[in-house]
Every structure is written in C-alpha cells, then in structure tokens.
C-alpha cells in the first residue's frame, strides 16, 4: 500500500514544474526527490524482501553506486562526496526500487503507464498553444506562484524558435526532457492501440506524437525510429538468431572499417548526424573529442563534479548520458551501468516469446522504450527528472521474470471470459 501511494505521488511529481523547489545549501529539493528518498528508506527497512527478489541487475546497480560514491568522495572530500552520493543513490536506487515495489504485476504496469500517457495526452493542448503563441504559460504561472525563475534564459529567445514555432517545454525544464518523456511511453500506447483498438487510445497516440513533434528535438523522434528498429529485432529475435548474428558481425565489421579509415571515428560520425541541427551535431562531436583527455587521465575515479577540460568558448554541458557517467565516475562505473542496462533488455527479450499475448505486448513496449533510452543516451544527457525516470523504467519490468505465474492467471481469465461468452 505504501509503495502504491508513493508510485502515484511519483508520477504526479514528474509533472510538477522545476520552479517548485527548495534550496538547502547547494542542494535543490524537489517533490520527486523527497518521494524517492522515502521509497529508498522504506525499501531498506524491508531489505529482506529486496534480497529475496534480487538478481544480477540489483548487484550491478549496487556496484555502480559504490563506484560512483567512491568517485565523488575521492574528488570532493567526505562531506560533499557523501551529500552528492546520497542524491545519486536516491535518484538511482530509490527510483529503481520504487518501480520494483509498485509495479509487481502486468495490471500494475498497465495502470502506471496508462497514467503517464493520459497526463501527457491531456497536456498536448498546452503544447500546441505554447508552440504557436510563443508563450511558456505554465512556467510563467509557476514563476508567479513561487518567485523562482528556474528556466534557462535562452529558452525565451530566438535560439528555441524554429520555423516560427517555439520548441515546447510544457511543464518541464527543457524541450528535450518533455520530448524524451513522451518517447518513453509512446511504445506502450501504440502497442496498446494495435492490441486493442479504441478511439481513446488512437487519440492518445496522436497526442503523444504531436507533443514530441512540438519540441522540434531530434531525441524523441530518433527514439521512435530506434523503437521501430527494436520492434523488428524483437519480432525476429527467437526465429532468426542466425540472421541477427550475421547482422551483428557485419555491424562490428563496419564499425572497425569506419574506425580504421576515418580520422573522425565511428561515434563522432554517428553523433554528428543524429541531430536536426548540424551545428549541434558538430558541437556534440567536440564534447566527445575534448572529454577523452579527462577520461584517459582519470579512468578509475573520473573527475566527479569538477569542470571538464575544453576550450573557453565551449559551455560546461555534456550532451550524452553515457559519456557524462563515464567522465564523472570512471570507466568501470560507466561500463557497468551500460552493461546492466543492455543485460536487462536482452534478458527480457530472451523470454519475450514465453509470455501470453495479453501480456507480451506490454513486455515488448518496455523493450522498445528502454532500448531507445539506451541508444539516445549517447546523444542526450538525462538531466533533471529524466535520470530518476530512467531507473524507474529499468525497475518497472522486474515482474516479467515471473512469466509462468502470470501466464497461468491470464489463461484462466481468458478461458473464463470465453466460457461466459458461449453461455450468452
């Protein structure tokens, strides 16, 4: 019951504008962090249940937190290191175990995802107004209530107007955040539409798509492309392993060939083209290039929250979640987190065919959503609320490993419904 209440509050907190915060020293306290802190504390008080359900993903996440905490303490000292480690643990482990606690069945997975998609669909009206009127109305209201001017000033300038449309933020701190959140739940609503066609589901699908388009950001739209490719992978995963082994082989061969023949490198070429704006793509390529010195000089503990080495004209942002994790916390921490995420996807993918069709589409929607999060993480940093949401999504599929139990219950329900239909 506690987890259920915290889960609903967490969903609501994701949609609370960043202006609603309280500063404690240099720490920004927002509603979602308070909720995740309570969730982590409650999980630790019930550690016996955690240990009974723990698997390799739990172990890898724990190792990542230990390495990241060691990095922060090493780079910033005991006091600041522990403070920063605490916030990281809340956003990583708190979000992960909140999802594990509140999403324990296909039904609870359905309800949480439907709650997210419904709210996002309703907000599209504001997005259309914001895009056409060039008026960030929700943030203006939040600023008037709290007195906090929390958005970057550039968001109000011509830098965020394209084709006479203002890139929408809606309730979020940046268009990328809004677009990425929409992309996370897009596979769920579109697969639900394909599984059970209803007008309300069709409207929600279009609403999420319009919301993502209104951000005029490459990240959410590339997410949809990656989700389509992952859908093909999921469909043929068990029936054509030889095909995918061949694809993997030629992909690796192509990677090595490009790496050998090009002075830019594979990831530099990839990142430079995965954006709408060529200048943004080139800028992200330079981030990878200049940050490699910091990674090479600090491979074990990273640089923590210190500034990274770059020319004076470049700003301090890093537009890659995986690059930032590696640079801040070290190569081992970055690799373990990436491996943990990929393992989670392919572990679920291997058992996808074992699920009943009534459940399989939900499991597939998770695979599509989380795989796109992994891939887009190479060109986008999951700052703000996206970071805890990333780990919430990671923890939201833990129930799927108990597929025999759910298959039996689903089959009984389907059989019961068919029997009732025959009697009528």
C-alpha positions in Angstrom: 0.0 0.0 0.0 2.9 2.4 0.9 4.6 1.7 -2.5 1.3 2.2 -4.3 0.8 5.7 -2.8 4.4 6.6 -3.4 4.1 5.4 -7.0 1.1 7.7 -7.7 2.8 10.6 -6.0 6.0 10.0 -8.1 4.0 10.1 -11.3 2.4 13.4 -10.2 5.8 14.8 -9.1 7.3 14.3 -12.6 4.8 16.8 -13.8 5.5 19.5 -11.2 7.4 22.4 -12.8 11.0 22.9 -11.7 10.1 26.2 -10.2 8.6 24.4 -7.2 11.8 23.6 -5.3 13.5 24.5 -2.1 17.3 25.0 -1.7 19.1 23.5 1.2 22.6 24.9 0.7 23.6 23.9 -2.8 21.0 21.0 -2.9 17.8 21.5 -4.8 15.0 19.7 -3.1 12.0 18.8 -5.4 9.0 16.7 -4.7 10.2 13.7 -6.7 13.5 13.6 -4.7 11.5 13.6 -1.4 9.3 10.8 -2.7 12.3 8.7 -3.9 14.1 9.3 -0.6 11.1 7.9 1.3 10.9 5.0 -1.2 14.5 4.1 -0.7 14.3 4.3 3.1 11.2 2.1 3.1 12.9 -0.4 0.8 15.9 -0.6 3.1 13.6 -1.2 6.1 12.3 -4.1 4.2 15.7 -5.3 3.0 14.8 -9.0 3.4 12.2 -8.7 0.6 14.8 -6.9 -1.5 17.3 -9.6 -1.1 14.8 -12.4 -1.9 13.9 -10.8 -5.2 17.4 -9.6 -6.1 19.1 -10.6 -9.4 22.1 -9.6 -11.4 20.6 -6.1 -12.2 20.4 -5.3 -8.5 24.0 -6.4 -8.0 25.3 -4.3 -10.9 23.4 -1.2 -9.8 24.8 -1.6 -6.3 28.3 -1.9 -7.7 27.7 1.2 -9.8 26.5 3.2 -6.8 29.6 2.1 -4.8 32.0 3.1 -7.6 30.1 6.4 -8.1 30.2 7.2 -4.4 33.9 6.4 -4.2 34.4 8.7 -7.1 32.5 11.6 -5.5 34.2 11.2 -2.2 37.7 10.9 -3.8 37.1 14.0 -5.9 35.2 16.2 -3.4 36.0 15.0 0.1 33.9 13.3 2.7 31.2 15.9 3.3 30.4 17.0 -0.2 31.0 13.5 -1.6 28.5 11.9 0.8 25.9 14.6 0.0 26.3 14.1 -3.7 26.3 10.3 -3.3 23.1 10.5 -1.3 21.3 12.4 -4.0 22.6 9.9 -6.6 21.5 6.9 -4.6 18.1 8.4 -4.1 17.7 9.0 -7.9 19.1 5.6 -8.9 18.2 3.1 -6.2 15.2 5.0 -4.9 13.6 5.1 -8.4 14.6 1.6 -9.2 13.1 0.0 -6.0 10.0 2.2 -6.1 9.3 0.8 -9.5 10.0 -2.7 -8.2 7.7 -2.2 -5.3 4.7 -0.6 -7.1 4.8 -2.5 -10.4 4.6 -6.1 -9.4 2.0 -7.4 -12.0 1.1 -6.8 -15.6 -2.0 -5.0 -14.3 0.0 -2.5 -12.2 2.4 -2.0 -15.2 -0.6 -1.2 -17.3 -2.0 1.3 -14.8 1.2 3.2 -14.2 1.9 3.5 -18.0 -1.7 4.5 -18.7 -1.5 7.2 -16.0 1.6 8.7 -17.6 0.2 8.5 -21.2 -3.1 10.0 -20.1 -1.5 13.0 -18.4 0.9 13.5 -21.4 -2.1 13.3 -23.8 -4.0 16.0 -21.9 -1.1 18.3 -21.8 -0.8 18.4 -25.6 -3.3 21.3 -25.7 -0.8 23.4 -23.8 2.0 22.3 -26.1 0.1 23.5 -29.2 -0.6 26.8 -27.6 3.0 27.3 -26.4 4.4 26.4 -29.8 2.1 28.8 -31.8 1.8 31.6 -29.3 5.5 31.6 -28.2 4.3 31.7 -24.6 5.6 29.4 -21.9 2.4 29.9 -19.9 2.8 27.0 -17.4 6.3 28.2 -16.3 5.0 31.8 -16.1 2.3 30.7 -13.7 4.8 28.6 -11.7 7.2 31.6 -11.5 4.4 33.9 -10.3 3.5 31.4 -7.6 7.0 30.5 -6.3 9.0 33.5 -7.3 11.6 31.2 -8.8 12.9 31.9 -12.3 14.3 28.4 -13.0 14.4 28.2 -16.8 17.5 29.0 -18.8 17.0 32.5 -20.2 17.9 31.1 -23.7 14.6 29.2 -23.7 12.8 32.5 -24.2 15.0 33.7 -27.1 15.1 33.0 -30.8 17.5 30.1 -30.2 14.5 28.0 -29.4 12.3 29.1 -32.2 12.4 27.1 -35.4 10.1 27.5 -38.4 8.3 30.2 -36.4 7.4 27.6 -33.8 8.7 27.8 -30.2 10.2 24.5 -29.1 7.8 23.4 -26.3 8.8 22.6 -22.7 5.3 22.3 -21.3 5.8 21.5 -17.6 9.4 20.5 -18.0 12.7 22.3 -17.8 13.8 21.7 -21.4 12.2 20.6 -24.7 14.5 17.5 -24.7 13.1 16.4 -21.3 9.5 16.8 -22.5 10.2 15.0 -25.8 12.1 12.2 -24.1 9.3 11.5 -21.6 6.8 11.3 -24.4 9.1 8.9 -26.3 9.4 6.6 -23.2 5.6 6.0 -23.2 5.0 6.1 -26.9 5.6 2.3 -27.5 3.1 1.5 -24.7 0.2 3.4 -26.2 0.9 2.5 -29.8 1.2 -1.3 -29.0 -2.0 -1.0 -26.9 -3.7 0.6 -29.9 -2.6 -2.3 -32.1 -3.6 -4.9 -29.5 -7.0 -3.4 -28.7 -8.2 -0.6 -31.0 -10.2 2.1 -29.2 -10.8 5.7 -30.2 -9.4 6.9 -26.9 -6.1 5.0 -27.5 -5.9 6.4 -31.0 -6.3 10.0 -29.7 -3.7 9.4 -27.0 -1.3 8.1 -29.6 -1.7 11.2 -31.8 -1.5 13.5 -28.7 1.9 12.0 -27.7 3.2 12.2 -31.2 2.1 15.9 -31.5 3.7 16.6 -28.2 7.0 15.1 -29.3 7.0 16.9 -32.6 6.3 20.2 -30.9 9.6 20.0 -29.1 11.4 20.2 -32.5 14.1 18.0 -31.0 15.9 15.1 -32.7 16.0 13.0 -29.5 12.3 11.9 -29.2 11.9 11.4 -33.0 15.1 9.4 -33.2 13.7 7.4 -30.2 10.7 6.5 -32.3 13.0 5.4 -35.2 15.0 3.2 -32.8 11.8 1.8 -31.3 10.8 0.8 -34.8 14.1 -1.0 -35.4 13.9 -2.6 -32.0 10.4 -3.9 -32.8 11.8 -5.7 -35.8 14.6 -7.1 -33.7 12.0 -8.3 -31.0 9.8 -9.8 -33.7 12.5 -12.0 -35.2 14.7 -12.5 -32.1 13.8 -16.1 -31.5 13.1 -17.2 -35.0 16.2 -15.8 -36.8 19.1 -15.8 -34.5 21.5 -16.7 -37.3 20.3 -13.6 -39.2 20.9 -11.3 -36.2 24.3 -12.9 -35.6 25.2 -12.1 -39.2 23.8 -8.5 -38.7 25.9 -8.2 -35.6 29.0 -9.5 -37.4 28.7 -7.1 -40.3 27.9 -4.2 -37.9 31.0 -4.8 -35.9 33.0 -5.2 -39.2 31.6 -1.9 -40.4 32.4 -0.3 -37.1 36.0 -1.4 -37.4 36.3 -0.4 -41.0 35.0 3.1 -40.3 37.2 3.4 -37.3 40.2 2.4 -39.3 39.5 4.6 -42.4 38.2 7.7 -40.8 40.1 10.3 -38.8 36.8 11.2 -37.0 35.9 7.8 -35.7 32.6 5.9 -35.6 30.9 7.6 -32.7 31.9 11.1 -33.9 30.2 10.4 -37.3 27.2 8.9 -35.6 26.6 11.8 -33.2 27.2 14.5 -35.9 24.3 13.1 -38.0 21.8 12.2 -35.2 20.6 15.8 -34.8 18.4 18.2 -36.8 20.9 21.0 -36.4 24.4 20.2 -38.0 26.0 22.8 -35.6 24.5 21.0 -32.6 25.8 17.7 -34.0 29.3 19.1 -34.5 29.2 20.6 -31.0 28.4 17.2 -29.5 31.2 15.6 -31.5 33.6 18.1 -30.0 32.3 17.2 -26.5 33.4 13.6 -27.1 36.7 14.7 -28.5 37.7 17.0 -25.7 36.4 14.9 -22.8 38.5 11.9 -23.8 41.5 13.5 -22.2 39.7 13.8 -18.8 38.6 10.1 -19.1 42.1 9.0 -20.1 43.7 10.9 -17.2 41.1 9.8 -14.6 40.0 6.3 -15.7 39.2 4.8 -12.3 37.5 7.6 -10.3 36.7 10.1 -13.0 36.6 13.8 -12.4 33.5 13.8 -10.2 31.5 17.1 -10.5 34.6 19.1 -11.4 34.7 21.0 -14.6 36.0 19.2 -17.7 38.8 20.3 -20.0 37.6 22.2 -23.0 38.2 25.5 -25.0 37.0 28.6 -23.3 34.2 29.2 -25.8 32.5 25.9 -25.1 29.9 25.7 -22.3 30.1 23.1 -19.5 27.2 20.9 -20.6 27.7 17.4 -21.8 25.0 16.1 -24.2 25.5 12.4 -23.6 24.3 10.4 -20.5 26.9 7.6 -21.1 29.7 10.0 -21.7 28.9 12.0 -18.6 28.6 8.9 -16.4 32.0 7.7 -17.6 33.7 11.0 -17.3 32.3 11.8 -13.8 32.5 8.3 -12.2 35.2 6.5 -14.2 35.4 3.9 -16.9 34.4 1.0 -14.7 31.3 2.7 -13.4 30.2 3.8 -16.9 30.7 0.3 -18.3 28.9 -1.5 -15.5 25.9 0.8 -15.9 25.8 0.4 -19.6 26.2 -3.4 -19.3 23.5 -3.5 -16.7 21.1 -1.7 -19.0 21.8 -3.9 -22.0 21.7 -7.1 -19.9 18.2 -6.1 -18.7 16.9 -5.6 -22.2 18.3 -8.8 -23.7 17.4 -10.9 -20.6 13.7 -9.8 -21.0 13.9 -10.2 -24.8 15.0 -13.8 -24.5 11.9 -14.6 -22.6 9.5 -12.5 -24.6 8.1 -15.4 -26.6 7.1 -17.2 -23.3 4.6 -14.6 -22.3 0.9 -14.8 -23.1 -0.2 -12.5 -25.9 -2.3 -10.4 -23.4 1.0 -9.7 -21.6 3.5 -9.9 -24.4 2.7 -6.6 -25.9 3.4 -4.8 -22.6 6.7 -6.6 -22.2 7.6 -5.6 -25.8 6.6 -2.0 -25.2 9.1 -1.9 -22.3 11.9 -3.4 -24.5 11.2 -0.8 -27.2 11.2 2.1 -24.7 14.2 1.1 -22.7 16.4 0.2 -25.7 15.7 3.6 -27.2 16.7 5.2 -23.9 20.0 3.4 -24.0 20.7 4.4 -27.6 19.5 8.0 -27.3 21.6 8.3 -24.2 24.7 8.6 -26.5 23.4 11.9 -27.8 21.4 13.3 -24.9 22.1 13.8 -21.2 19.4 12.5 -18.9 19.5 15.5 -16.6 16.7 16.6 -14.2 13.8 14.3 -13.9 14.8 12.0 -16.7 17.6 10.4 -14.7 15.4 9.0 -12.0 12.8 8.2 -14.6 15.4 6.2 -16.5 16.0 4.0 -13.4 12.3 3.8 -12.7 11.7 2.4 -16.1 14.6 -0.1 -15.6 12.9 -1.3 -12.4 9.4 -1.4 -13.9 9.9 -4.7 -15.7 11.0 -6.9 -12.7 7.7 -8.6 -12.7 8.2 -10.1 -16.2 10.7 -12.7 -14.9 7.7 -14.4 -13.2 6.0 -15.1 -16.5 4.8 -18.7 -15.7 2.7 -17.4 -12.8 1.1 -14.6 -14.9 0.6 -16.8 -17.9 -1.5 -19.2 -15.9 -3.6 -16.5 -14.4 -4.1 -14.8 -17.8 -5.1 -18.1 -19.4 -7.6 -18.8 -16.7 -9.1 -15.4 -17.2 -9.3 -15.8 -21.0 -10.8 -19.2 -20.6 -13.4 -17.9 -18.1 -14.3 -15.0 -20.4 -14.7 -17.3 -23.4 -17.0 -19.7 -21.4 -19.2 -16.7 -20.4 -19.4 -15.6 -24.0 -20.5 -19.1 -25.1 -23.2 -19.2 -22.4 -24.6 -15.9 -23.7 
